[in-house]
Amino acid sequence: MNDRLLFIEDDPSIADMVVEVLQDHYTVDHAPTGEKGLDLALSTHYDLMLIDRRLPGIDGIEVIRSVRRAGITTPVLMLTALGSVDDRVSGLDGGANDYLTKPFDFDELLARLRALRRGFAAETGKTYIGDWLLVPETQSLYNPYGDRVSLTSTETAVLALLAESPEHIFSRTEILKAIFSVDDTPGTVDTYVHYIRRKAEHGIIETVRSQGYRLGLGS
């Protein structure tokens, strides 16, 4: 599954070129205005955002500030024709993670996006389970279309445990000791596996007969 990227840029000629390059690597949603971009950022899960600073209506910095105020931590690379130190500082202080000045080289753009993605994944402990994305920090599971499934803390803990060693078969006893209380039984593990499968899909956790459970969906 390609990472999903939101690109906010009002110049059609720049937007067309950048989208053409990005589409080889990402699933891209392009917004031509700050208002439209902000609506998408607040309603859709993205792995990365690429935002022009100078936009009609709401400018890029205000878009980023609004995104951060909403608690969205998606990494943001800001594009701008403004290259002074003060401009870069204001962009970073506004909530951008990195800053690239126009005109730019596409190879550098792609490299910066990859670096942001790697750093964010390491920081948040995000894990792909097949085409699903687990974000333990927010107790969230995202389906292949980017829709969020809310998990309980226990459901998150079970999936995160399995994701730590995707090839390992966890016995019910192992899962009980790691997550549940001494008063719980192996049946409790089965119950939470059922809850997770019902919220996501059955194959997200694989049953290994007479042994236990492991992460599914080819992870």
Disulfide bonds with the S-S distance in Angstrom:
none
